[in-house]
Amino acid sequence: MAQSTEADWVARAADDVIAEAERRAPGKKIVCASGISPSGPIHLGNLREIMVPHLVADEIKRRGIDCEHILSWDDYDRLRKVPAGQPESFAEHIGRPLTSVPDPTGEHASWSDHFKAPFRAALRELGVEVREISQTEMYTSGAYREQILHAMRERQRIDAVLGRYRTKKAKTDEGSEGAAEDDEGGAGTAYYPYKPYCGACGRDLTQVTSYDDETTEISYTCTACGHRESFRLDSHDQGKLVWKVDWPMRWAYEGVTFESGGVDHSSPGSSFTVGGQLVREVFDGLPPVYLPYSFVGISGMAKMSSSKGGVPTAGDALRIMEPQLLRWLYARRQPKQAFNISFDQEISRTYDEWDALERKIESDTAAPVDIAVHSRAARTAAGELPATPRKLPFRTLASVVDITTGHEEQTLRILRDFTIEDPISSLDETRPRLDKAESWVSTHVDEEQRTRVRTEPDRETLATLGDADREALKLLVDGLDEHWSLDGLTTLVYAVPKLQAGLAADAKPTPELKAAQRQFFALLYKLLVGRDTGPRLPTLLLAVGADRVRELVAAS
C-alpha cells in the first residue's frame, strides 16, 4: 500500500519504484543501484550515492517486497590522477585500472582495495547492506563479453545517439570517467565504444584502428608506449566499454529499477540523458527510475583537510557522529536539496536537534513525516542500530572530556553530578556518544581553544577586584552546595547579578541585567580558565568541582 506523504521523499520514491517494477515485471525482485569509483578517498558527497538508493530500497523491504541494493565498484576504471596526499610517484600508473595500481600503504591488494576497505567499514556501521559487484571481475571474467560484442556491432547506432549531443556537451559531465572517450568519433572518424587496455604498458591510452564484425578481430595502437596489437574480441577480456555506453549496458544486464546520481549526470546531454536512449535503442532495456541528488558541503574541516589533503570520508564523520545522526542528515533532506555537514562547533547543535526529535517521538508530539525520518535513521528493515543508552547532550560530554582530557575516573565523577537524580553507574552507559565527543575534541578543537583549568588562583586579578565583583563571587560560593546540579547551577549563575540588583532570582532579564551577567561570566571564566569565554558555566563549574571553584574564586 502506498504510504507517501507530500514531504516524505523516500516513501514517494518507493511508490514510484514499486509501480514501475510492477509495470515491467510483476513479482520480480526490485534492483536499486549505486556506483562508486574507488580512485581516492570515498567522501561524504559519494556517500549520498549510496544513501539515496539505500533509503529507498530499505523502505521497499519494510513493505515486505523483495528488493536488492547493488553497489558496483567501478574499479576497472583508469587511474585519472593522483589524489592530494598520495605519493607523486604514482603518476606512472595513470591510465591503468584501479585494481592494477598498488596500494600506496602496502596493506591491501590494490589501490582500489585501499579505498574500499574503510568505506565498507563505514557502511557496516551505518547499517547499509549492499551486494558488491567488482567491474574488474565482471569485465575480466568475460561476463560482459556478449554485451561488448553487441555494442561493437551497434557502434554506428551508438555514434548516432552520441552525435545528437556532441554539439551541446555539458560541462558538468566533463569530469565523468571516460567522458572524453565517449565523444570520440563523428565527423568522418571511426567510432568504437570499446577501449582495450594496452597489452604492454597496461594503460588505456589506446586508439582502436580497426575492427572486423565477423571475426571480431580488433587492432589498436597505444599512444603511451607505441605498442600495436591485434586480437579476437570474442576471446579477450582486457578492456571495457566507455562510460556512456557502459552505464546503460549495466542497467539492462542487472535489471536496474532505481538509481540515483549527481546533478552533473542529469543535465541535458549528460550521461543519464544519453544512457536512457542507448539502453532503449541498443540494449533493449529501460532506464531506471532516476533521482538526481545535489552536493554535500562540509563546514569546520580546515584543520583535517590541511593534514589529509582532501574532503572528509564517512569514516571521518562516524568518528564524531553516531550512525543514526549521520543517517538522519541524509534522510531528512530531499535529494535535490544540497546540505552541509558540520565538523565545527555546529556539531553540538546538530546533536541537539536530533535529541529534540527523539524527545518529540517519545512524547508523541512529532509530525508523521518526522516520525518516518527518525525511523529510517534509527533502524533499517533488518532491525535497530546500536544506540547510546544514556544520551547526555553532546556539548556536555565534549566539555567534560575537554576539561578532564579524557581521564575516565574524573569524567565519571562529573557525569554523575550531571545525572544526580538518576546517576549513571558506568561510562559505558554514555557510549558510543562519549567516545564520539572525545574524538571530536581531540581532532577538531584547536589547542589554543582547549579548556585548561587554572592550577592556582589568579591572585593578581583577585587583588584588584572591586566590592561589587567580590560580592558577586561570594553569592556564587555561598550558593554552590544548595544548587549543585546542572539546572541548579544554571539558575545560580544567572541569578547572581539579579540578586545584586535587589531583584528576585527569577526576575525577567533587562538589557542592563544581561550586560551585568556577561560581565560576571567573563570574570568567572578569567578566574577559572584564564580566558574570557569557555564551556557553558554550569558545565564548567560541575567539572571543576565545588572545592576547587571555591579555591579559585576566593577573593579574600
N, C-alpha and C positions, 0 to 999 in steps of 0.2 A: 504494500500500500504506500502511495506517495506520502511523504512526511515533510515536504519542503515548506518553508515559510519564505516570505519575501527577503528577509535578512540573512537566512541560513544558506550560504552559498554551497556548502558541502552537500546538504540534502537536495538542493536544487540540481546540482551537477549529477548526483547519484540517480535522481529521477530521469534525467536526460540520457544517461549512460544505459540504465536498465531498459528504457523504452527503445533505444537504438539497438541494443543487444537482442531484444525480443523481435524486433523487425528483421534483423539479419539472420539469426539462428536461434530460435526459441529453445530454451533449455540448455544451451551450450555454455560452458564456463566463460565468464567475462574476464578479459585481459586488460589490465591497466599497465601502462608502460612508463618507464623513466630511462634516461640515458645520461651517463656521466663519462667524460674523458679524464682518466687519471693521469693527466700530464703535469700536474703540480698539486699543491695543497688544495683539498676539496673544501671550499669556503662556504660561508653561510648563505651566499647567494645561490650556490649549487644545491644547497640543502632544500631550497624551495622546489627544485626539480623533482626531489623525492617526496617532499611532504604533501604537495598538492595531490598527486595520484594516490599516495598512501591514505590520506584522509578520505578520499572518495572511495577507494577500494575497501577501506575499513567500514565505512557506512554501508556499503553494499553487503559486506559479510554480516554486519549486525542485523540486516534484514533477512538473513538466512539464505542468501543467494550465493552460489559458488562463484568465487572471484579470486583472481591471482594478480599479484603485483610483480612485474618483472623489472629487473634492473640490468640493462645492457651496459656492460663496461666497454666503452669504445677504446679498448687497449690495443687494437690493431691500427689505430690512427698513428700518424707520424709524430715524432717529437718536433714541434714547430720552433720552439725557442727554449732557452734555459731560464727557468724561473729565478726571480731575485732570491738571493741567499743560497743558491746552489753553485757548485764549482763551475767556473767558466770553461774548464777543460771539457765539460760535457757537450760543448758546442760541436765537437767532432761527431756526435751521434744524431745531430739534426737531420731529419728525413727518414730515420729508421723507426720501426714500430716500437711503441712504448714498452712492449714486452721483450724487446731485443736490446733495450738500453739497460745497463747495470744499475743496481740500487746505489745511490751515492753514499749510503752508510754501510753497505755490505751486509745488512741484516736480512734482506729479502731477496727473492729470486730475480727481481727486475725493478726497474724504475716504477712501473705501474703498480706492482705489489707494495712498494714502499708507501705510496699514497692511498692505496685501497685499505690497508690494514687499520689505520686509525679511524677511517670513515666507517668501516664495518663495526668497529667497537662502539662508535657513537650511535649507529643505527640500532644496535642491540640495546643500548641504554635507553634509547627513545622508544623502544617497543615497536620498531618498524620491521616488518617481515617482508622479505623480497626473495624471489628466485633469481639468482645471479646468472648472467649469460656473458661469457667472455667472447668478444668478437674475434680475438685471435684464434681461440679454439674453433669457433664456427667457420671461419674462413680457411684455416689451415687444415681442418679435418675434411674439407670438401662438402660441408653441409649446404653451402650456398652455390655449389657448382652449377646446378641446373638454372638457378636464377641469374648467375653471371652469364652463362651462355645465352640465355634468353635475352638479357639486356644487350648483349653484343649483337644479336640478330636484329634487335629492335633499335639499334643505335640511331638510325635516321629519324625514327619517330621521336625518340628521346631528344635528339638535337633540335627537332622542330618545336617541341614543347619549350625547351630552354630558350630557343630563339625568340619566342614571344616576349621574353622578359629581358633579353640581353641589353636592350636599349634603355631599360629602366632598372639597372642594378641598384638594389637597395644598399646604401652604405652601411646600414645597421647589420647586414648579413655578411659583410666582408670578413669579419673575424671568424666565421664558422669554418670548421675543419673542411678543407677541400673546396672552399668556395671558388677559388681561382681556377682550379682544375675543372670544376663543373661547367664553367663558362667557356672552356676551350671549344674550338670548332666554329662552324658557321663561316660565312663569307668565303666559301670555297675550300676551307681547311677541313680535312677529315676529322671527324669527332669519334672518340672512343670513350665509353663510360667506365672503362676498367683501367686501373693503373697497377702495373706489376712493381714489386719491389726488386731492385737490382740483384741479380744472382751473384755479383762480385762484391759490391760495397754495402748491400743491404738497404740502400736508401730508395725512396720513392721518386727521386728526381729523374724519372724516366719519361721517354716520349715514344708512344706506340707508333710504329712506322707502317705496319700493315697487319691485316687480319683476313683470314680465309674462312668464310662461314661454313663451308663443307668439311674441311679438315680440322677447323678450329686452330690452325697454326697462327701464332701471333709473333710478331717481331718488334723489338724495341731497342732504343739506344739510351744509355744512361748519360745524362748531361753533367753528372758529377764526376764520374770516373772514366767515361768513354766506352764502357763495356757494351757490347752488342750481343744479342741473344735471340734465338727463336725457339719456341716450344709449342706443344699442343695444349690449348687451354682446357680441354676436357680431361686432362690428367695432371694439371698443375695447380697448386694451391698457395702460391706466394704472391698475392696481390689482392686488391679489393676494389669494389665499386666506389666511385667518387660519391661524396656526401649526399648531394641532392638526389642521387639515384639509390644509394644505399638505404636511406631513411624510409622511403615508400616501399622498397623491396621488403624491408623487415616488417612493416605494417601488415603486408599481405602474408608473409611467412609465419608470423606469430599470431595472426588474427587479432591485432590490437583494436580494442573498442574505445579506449580512452587514453589520451596522453596530454600532458601539459608541456609548455615550452616558453622560453623567454620571449618578450615582446619583439626582440630582434629577429626571431624566426617567424614572426607573424605578420610582418608588413607586406604590402603588395610587392610581388616579385621575389620574395624571400623563400626560404626552404619549405615552409609548410604550404604556401600557395602552389609552388611548383610540384611538391610532393603529392598534393591532392590530385593534380592532373595526371602525374605519372603513374600513381597507383591504380587509377581507373583505366587509363589508356594503354598501359604497358603490362602491369602485373595483375590485371583482372581482380582488383580488390577495391576496398573502400577506405577512405581516410578515417581516422578515428574522430570521435567527439573530441574537440580540442579546446583547451582553456589556457590562454596566454597569461603569463604572470609578469609582474613588474619587479623592479630590483629591490634588494635588501641593502639598506645603508647601515653603516656602523658609526657609533659615536664613542669617544673615550678610549680609542685604541692606539693613540700616538706612541705610547711607551712600548707596547708589544709590537706594533708594526715596525718600528725602527729597528728592533732587535731581530725580528723574524723575517723582515723584508717582504711581507705580504699581508693579506687580509686574514682575519681570524677564521678558523675552521669550526665545525660543530664540536669537536673535542675541546677546543679553547672555550667555547661557550658553556659546555657541560662541566667544566672545572669550576664555574662560578654560578651556574644555574641548575636548579633541579629539572629533571627531564620534563615534568609536567609544565613547568613555566615556559621552557623553550617550545614545546609543542603548542602551547596556548598562543604564543606570539605568532605562529604561522596559521593557526586555526581561526583566530578571531578576525583576521583581515581577509577581505576578498582578494583573490589572486591579482586582480588588476590594480590593486592599491599597493603602492610602494610603502615601506615602513622601515624604521630604524631599530636596531638592537643596540642597547646601551651597555657599555662596559665601564662607564664612569660612575659618578655619584648617583646618576639617574637609576641605576640598577635597584637601589633601595625602593624607589617609587614604583618600579615595575613589580617587585615582590609585594609591596603594599597593595597594589591594585589586584593582584592575584589573591592575596589573603582576604581582601574585602569581598571579592566574588565568592570565595568559599564560605564566608560568613553569611552572605545572602542565600547561598544554596542551602545551608544548614537551617536558616530561619524561614525558608520557603517564601522569600521575598524577591527572588531573582526572576527576570523575564525569561520566557521559554527559550529564546534564542541563546541567552547566556547560559542556561542550563545545558543546552545541546553542546555549545562550545566547550564548556567546562568538562562535560563527559568525554569529549574527544581528546581533551588534553590529559585527563586523569587516567584514562583507561583505553584499551583497544578491544576489538572483538574477542581477543584471546584472554582478556582479564585486566585487572587493576595493575597499574605501575607501582612499584615500591615507593612509599612516601615517608616523609619525616613524621614520626609520631606526635611530637610536641613542636608545633610550628611557631616559634618565637619570631618576632619581627627581625627581618634580615639586618636592618640598620643597627638593632640592638646587638645582635650576635657579632656584627662587624666591629662595632665599638668595643665590645668586651675583648675580642681576640686581639684587637689593636692595642688595647691598654695592657693586657696580660702577656702579649707576644706569644700567645698560644699555650701558656702554662695551664695544664689541664686542671690541676687542683684549685688554682685561683679562679679559673673560668667556672668550674662547678660551683664554688662558693658564691660567686657573683650571680650566676643564673638562678641559684636557689633563692637569693634575695629578690630576684625579679619575679619569681613564682611563689612568693611567700605563702599564699593561701593554699596552693597545691604544689609544693616544691618538687622539682624534678629529683630523681634519685640517681640518675646516671646521665653522663653526656651523650650516651647512645640514643637517648630519647630525642635529642635535638639533631641527630644526624640523619641524612647527609647534609642538611642545610647548614649546620655549624661548619662542616668541612668546606662547603662552598664559600662561606663568608671568610674563613681563614685564607683560602686560596685567593679570593678577591683582594683582601688586604695586602697579602704578600706580593701580588703581581701587578696590582693596578693603583695602589696608593703610593705616591712618591715618598721617598724617605723623609723629606722635609715636612710632609703633611702627616706623618705618623705621630701618634699621641705618646708623649713621654712625660709621665707624671714626675713632678719635682721630687727629688730625694731629700731636700732640705727646704725649709721655709724661705721665701723671698723676703729676707729681713729688711733690705733696703726699701722695697715698696711698702712693707708693713709699717715701717718707721715714719713714713711720710703721709700716712692716711689721715684724713680729717675726721671729725666727730661723726658725721653722717655715715661715712663708709664703715667706721668702727661699729656703729650701732647696727648697721645692716648685717655685718658679719656675725655679730652677737645673736641677732634674731635668728639667723640661719643655724648657728651652732646649737642654740637652745632648743630649736625645733627638730633636730635630726632624729633623736630617738622616737619621738612621737610620730614622725612622718616617714619612718624608714621603710619605704616601699616605692615602687616606680611611680604610682599615682600620687602617693603622699608627698614625695619629693618634688614632683611636678607642681603640685599645689603650693608647696612651701616656697620654692624659688621665685614663683610669680607673685606670691603674697607679700614677700618682704618689703618691696617698695611701697605697696599699698598700706601696710601697717605703719611704715614710717610716715606716710602722709596722713595718718589718722583715720584711714578707711578700713572697712571690713575686708577680710581676705577674699571674699567672693565679689567684691565691687567690680563693676564693669570698667575695663581699661579706657583711659582717655589718652590723647596724644602725649600729654605730659607724663602720664604713668608709663606709657610704652617707652619713652625716652629714658626714664629712670630705670626701668627694667633692663634695657640694653646696656646702660652704664654699669649696673650691678653685675650682669652676666659677664661683661668684659673684665671686670675686676676679678671675679671668681676664676675665669679662665687663666688670667695672668698669674694668680697665686697658685693655681693647681698645675698648669701645664706650660706656663711661660709664654702663652700666645693670647691673642685677642679672641680667638674662636677655637672650637674643638667639637667633640661629640656632644650630643644633647646633654645638658647639665644633669638632669636626673640620672641618666645612664652613667655619666662620668662619676657622679657622687657615689652611686652604688658600687661602681667598680673600684674606686679608691678606698672605700671603707670609711665608716664613721670616725674611728680613732685617728686615722691619718688625715682626714679632712680637717678635724679639729686642730691637729698639729700644724697643718699648712696654712690655715687661715687665722690662727690665733693672733690677734692684734695687740696683745699685751703680755 
